Amino acid sequence: MNKQPHSLKPSHHIDHTLARGKTATKHSFFIAGFAIASWAPLVPYAQARLQADPATLGTILLCLGLGAVIGMPLASALSGRLGTKRIIVTAAASLVLTLPLLALLSNTVLLALCLLLFGAAIGAIDVAGNIHGTEVQHLAEKPLMSSFHGFYSIGGLVGASGMTLGLASGISVVTATMLGAGAILLSLLCAANNFMPTPSQEQHPLFILPRGKVITIGLLIFVIFLAEGAMLDWSALLLTQEKSLKLAYSGAGYALFAIAMTLSRFCGESLILRFGERNVLLAGMVVTGLGLICAALASPLWLVMLAIALAGLAVGNLVPILFTLAGRQKTMPMAHAIAAISILGYGGVLLGPAMIGYISHAIGLKLAFASTGVLVLLCIMGIRSLMRQD
């Protein structure tokens, strides 16, 4: 007997599976966003414990992106064999263990290794969550990825603001990270029994080279992630060392950035429908670049915070649009294209913090931070080239 067409499956079964799949995907994205944002307010404390100069700190921060670049292709290859649930659950459990260690370790090598594992777990969840979300979106037969990425932003908002408020209230940095680990564990428990099976008939290579317009998309995402990595790892030091903000409020800049990015992503669909992908990409790059430059060079704290907020609003929809373009191109299979641009994106996370650390050591943090904004502005040429190819 022939298999039933997809449209003839019992609707209640599809609805139930879809609802559970959405729940698991939202929690997966939330965990990844929460974990990486929880690290941002911890950077000044880590620097103080290690008594590290900017170049040394940049090298240590390199491990977060390096871990993600290692974890992402492994997750892509293993998800097709083991399923996305096992990858996400294992990686999230690793985050529960490593987050408190980031507040405890005072040995440079041990902290770097812990940050490597922390980054690998986040990268694995990012890729496996996108694969699972793609399956959920396919079952729903309507676009859902923007809202899933929105939950990543919500996780970032809750992680950065929660960690900042906890530290500002006077609790120890170790206690704050223990509470953060508890939040990750709770979200994981909510997701664990709701994953859809994601069998794959494809062979997933460990290393995927982008081709055609996927290269352009990947390079644009590389720069966007580099800018987001700059905000994550260096905004706290920029505010405390250059703008005279108290150490307890060091995470306020990234929290504001995360709030703005979250609002932007949940408004993104209407913006794209009204102005078009090209215009949203171009405007987003311009405002993000100028916002980063202003945040670095402006003196009044209110103007710095306004610039950070505008950069967050502008950058929020850039990655979802570029992932949509990657899914629409015909040069590579969609899953391979998404894995390739994800790895390129985390190359920005890998290089960005270290690059700023080395440049800051030579010319100062403000100019190093501003150089990131200039690089984002240069992406306008890449967007024009991409749209001509589309």
C-alpha positions in Angstrom: 0.0 0.0 0.0 1.3 3.5 -0.8 2.2 5.8 2.0 -0.4 8.5 2.8 0.4 11.9 1.3 1.7 14.4 3.9 -1.6 16.4 3.5 -3.7 13.4 4.5 -2.0 12.7 7.8 -4.3 13.1 10.8 -4.3 16.8 11.5 -4.4 16.4 15.2 -1.2 14.3 15.1 0.5 16.9 13.0 -0.7 19.8 15.3 0.5 17.9 18.4 3.9 17.1 16.8 4.3 20.6 15.5 3.5 22.2 18.9 6.0 20.0 20.6 8.6 20.7 18.0 8.2 24.4 18.2 8.6 24.2 22.0 11.8 22.3 21.8 13.2 24.6 19.1 12.4 27.7 21.0 14.1 26.4 24.1 17.1 25.3 22.1 17.6 28.8 20.7 16.9 30.4 24.1 19.6 28.3 25.7 22.2 29.2 23.1 21.4 32.9 23.4 21.2 32.9 27.2 24.5 31.1 27.6 26.6 33.3 25.3 25.1 36.5 26.7 25.7 35.4 30.3 29.4 35.4 29.5 29.5 39.1 28.5 29.3 40.6 32.1 31.8 38.0 33.3 34.7 39.3 31.0 35.9 42.1 33.3 35.8 39.8 36.3 37.9 37.2 34.3 40.4 39.9 33.3 40.7 41.0 36.9 41.2 37.5 38.2 43.9 36.8 35.6 45.4 40.3 35.7 45.5 40.0 31.9 46.4 42.7 29.5 44.2 43.3 26.4 46.3 41.1 24.1 46.3 38.2 26.6 42.6 38.6 27.1 42.0 38.7 23.4 43.8 35.3 23.1 41.7 33.8 25.8 38.5 35.1 24.2 39.6 33.5 20.9 38.8 30.2 22.5 35.0 30.9 22.6 34.9 31.3 18.8 37.4 28.5 18.2 35.2 26.2 20.3 32.1 27.2 18.3 34.0 26.6 15.0 34.9 23.1 16.2 31.5 22.3 17.6 29.4 23.4 14.6 30.7 21.0 11.9 30.8 18.2 14.4 27.1 18.9 15.3 26.2 19.1 11.6 27.8 15.7 10.9 26.5 14.0 14.0 23.0 15.3 13.8 22.3 13.3 10.7 23.5 10.1 12.5 22.4 10.6 16.1 19.5 13.1 15.7 19.4 16.7 16.9 18.0 15.9 20.3 21.1 14.0 21.5 23.4 16.8 20.3 21.3 19.6 21.9 20.8 17.8 25.2 24.5 16.9 25.5 25.7 20.4 24.6 23.2 22.1 27.0 24.3 19.8 29.8 27.9 20.9 29.1 26.8 24.5 29.4 25.3 23.8 32.9 28.7 22.5 34.0 31.0 25.0 32.3 29.2 28.3 33.0 30.0 28.3 36.8 33.6 27.3 36.0 34.0 30.5 34.0 33.5 32.4 37.2 35.8 30.2 39.3 39.0 29.4 37.3 41.9 31.7 37.8 44.4 29.8 35.7 44.8 31.2 32.2 45.1 27.8 30.5 42.2 26.2 32.3 40.0 29.2 31.7 40.9 29.1 28.0 40.1 25.3 27.8 36.8 25.8 29.7 35.9 28.7 27.3 36.7 26.3 24.4 34.3 23.7 25.6 31.7 26.4 26.4 32.0 27.8 22.8 31.8 24.3 21.3 28.6 23.5 23.2 27.0 26.8 22.0 28.1 26.2 18.4 26.6 22.7 18.5 23.3 23.9 19.8 23.2 26.6 17.2 23.6 24.2 14.2 21.5 21.4 15.7 18.8 23.9 16.6 18.7 25.3 13.1 18.5 21.8 11.6 15.6 20.9 14.0 13.9 24.3 13.3 14.1 23.7 9.6 12.3 20.3 10.1 9.7 22.0 12.2 9.2 24.8 9.6 8.9 22.2 6.9 6.1 20.4 8.8 4.4 23.7 9.5 4.7 24.7 5.8 5.2 28.4 6.7 8.2 30.5 7.8 9.1 30.1 11.4 12.8 30.8 11.5 12.6 34.5 12.3 10.6 33.8 15.5 13.0 31.0 16.4 15.9 33.4 16.1 13.9 35.8 18.2 14.0 33.4 21.0 17.8 33.4 20.7 17.6 37.1 21.2 15.3 36.7 24.2 17.8 34.3 25.7 20.5 36.9 25.1 18.4 39.6 26.7 17.6 37.5 29.8 21.1 36.2 30.1 22.8 39.6 29.9 20.3 41.6 31.9 19.8 38.8 34.5 23.5 38.4 35.1 24.0 42.2 35.2 21.2 42.8 37.7 22.4 39.9 39.8 25.9 41.3 40.0 24.6 44.8 40.6 22.5 43.6 43.5 25.6 42.4 45.3 25.6 38.6 44.8 28.9 37.0 44.0 29.9 36.2 40.5 30.0 32.5 41.3 26.4 32.6 42.7 25.3 34.5 39.6 26.7 31.8 37.3 25.1 29.0 39.4 21.7 30.7 39.0 22.4 31.0 35.3 23.3 27.3 35.0 20.0 26.5 36.8 18.1 28.5 34.2 19.8 26.6 31.4 18.9 23.3 33.1 15.3 24.3 33.6 14.9 25.3 29.9 16.6 22.0 28.9 14.1 20.0 31.0 11.2 21.8 29.2 12.7 21.0 25.8 13.9 17.4 26.4 10.7 15.5 25.7 9.4 17.7 22.9 12.0 17.2 20.1 10.8 15.8 16.7 12.8 13.0 15.2 15.1 14.3 12.6 16.4 11.4 10.6 18.6 12.3 7.6 19.2 10.3 4.4 22.0 12.6 3.5 25.7 12.0 4.2 26.8 15.1 6.1 30.5 15.9 5.4 32.5 17.2 8.4 33.9 20.1 6.4 31.7 22.0 3.9 33.2 24.6 1.6 30.7 27.3 0.4 30.3 27.9 -3.3 28.8 30.6 -5.5 26.7 33.2 -3.8 26.9 31.2 -0.5 30.4 32.6 -0.3 29.1 36.2 -0.4 26.4 35.4 2.2 28.9 33.7 4.4 31.3 36.6 4.3 28.5 39.1 5.2 27.4 36.9 8.1 31.1 36.7 9.1 31.2 40.5 9.6 27.9 40.6 11.4 29.0 38.0 13.8 32.3 39.8 14.2 30.4 42.9 15.2 28.1 41.0 17.6 31.2 39.3 19.1 32.7 42.8 19.7 29.6 43.8 21.6 29.5 40.6 23.5 33.2 40.5 24.6 34.3 44.1 24.6 31.3 46.3 25.3 31.6 45.8 29.0 35.3 46.8 29.0 34.5 49.8 26.7 31.9 51.1 29.1 33.9 50.6 32.3 37.4 51.6 31.1 36.6 54.3 28.5 33.1 55.6 29.6 33.6 55.5 33.4 30.7 53.1 34.0 30.7 51.2 37.4 31.9 47.6 37.1 28.7 46.2 38.5 26.8 47.7 35.6 29.3 46.5 33.0 26.8 44.2 31.2 24.3 47.1 30.7 25.5 47.8 27.2 25.1 44.3 25.9 21.8 44.0 27.7 20.5 47.1 25.9 21.9 45.8 22.6 20.1 42.5 23.2 16.8 44.2 24.0 17.0 46.3 20.8 17.9 43.2 18.7 15.0 41.2 20.2 12.4 44.0 19.4 13.8 44.3 15.9 13.5 40.6 15.2 9.9 40.3 16.2 9.1 43.3 14.0 11.3 42.0 11.2 8.6 40.3 9.0 6.6 43.5 8.7 9.7 45.6 7.9 10.7 43.2 5.2 7.3 43.1 3.7 7.1 46.9 3.6 10.6 47.8 2.5 12.0 44.7 1.0 15.0 42.5 1.8 17.5 44.7 0.0 16.6 47.9 1.7 16.4 46.3 5.2 19.9 44.8 4.6 21.4 48.1 3.3 19.9 50.3 6.1 20.8 47.7 8.7 24.4 47.6 7.7 24.7 51.4 7.6 23.0 52.0 11.0 24.9 49.2 12.6 28.2 50.5 11.4 27.6 54.1 12.4 26.2 52.9 15.7 29.4 51.0 16.6 31.6 53.9 15.6 29.5 56.4 17.6 29.5 54.1 20.7 33.3 53.9 20.5 34.1 57.5 20.0 31.2 59.5 21.7 31.8 60.8 25.2 28.4 61.4 26.8 27.2 58.1 28.3 23.6 58.7 27.1 24.8 59.1 23.5 26.9 55.9 23.8 23.9 54.0 25.0 21.7 55.4 22.3 24.2 54.3 19.6 24.4 50.8 21.1 20.5 50.6 21.0 20.4 51.8 17.4 23.0 49.3 16.4 21.0 46.5 18.1 17.8 47.6 16.3 19.6 47.7 12.9 21.5 44.4 13.2 18.6 42.3 14.4 17.2 41.3 11.0 20.4 40.9 9.1 21.2 37.3 10.0 17.6 36.0 9.5 17.5 37.6 6.0 20.8 36.1 5.0 19.8 32.7 6.3 16.6 33.0 4.1 18.8 33.9 1.1 21.0 30.9 1.8 17.9 28.6 1.9 16.7 30.1 -1.4 19.9 29.7 -3.4 20.3 26.7 -5.8 24.1 26.4 -5.8 24.3 24.1 -2.8 21.9 21.9 -0.9 20.1 24.0 1.7 21.4 22.1 4.7 25.0 22.3 3.5 24.6 26.0 2.7 23.3 26.7 6.2 26.1 24.7 7.8 28.7 26.5 5.7 27.5 30.0 6.5 27.1 29.2 10.2 30.7 28.1 10.3 31.8 31.3 8.5 29.7 33.3 10.9 31.3 31.8 13.9 34.7 32.5 12.2 33.7 36.2 12.9 33.1 35.3 16.6 36.5 33.5 16.5 38.5 36.4 15.0 36.5 39.4 16.2 37.4 39.5 20.0 41.0 38.5 19.4 41.4 41.1 16.6 40.0 43.9 18.8 42.3 42.7 21.6 45.4 42.9 19.5 44.4 46.3 17.9 43.4 47.6 21.3 46.9 46.7 22.6 48.4 48.8 19.8 46.1 51.8 19.3 43.5 51.7 22.2 40.1 50.1 22.8 38.0 53.0 21.3 39.7 53.0 17.9 39.7 49.2 17.8 36.0 49.1 18.5 35.3 51.8 15.9 37.2 49.8 13.3 34.6 47.1 13.6 31.9 49.6 12.6 34.0 50.7 9.6 34.2 47.0 8.5 30.4 46.7 8.7 29.9 49.8 6.5 32.1 48.1 3.9 29.6 45.3 3.7 27.3 47.5 1.6 29.3 46.6 -1.5 28.7 42.9 -0.7 25.0 43.4 -0.4 24.8 45.1 -3.7 26.7 42.2 -5.3 24.5 39.7 -3.6 21.3 41.3 -4.8 22.6 41.5 -8.4 23.2 37.7 -8.2 19.7 37.0 -6.8 
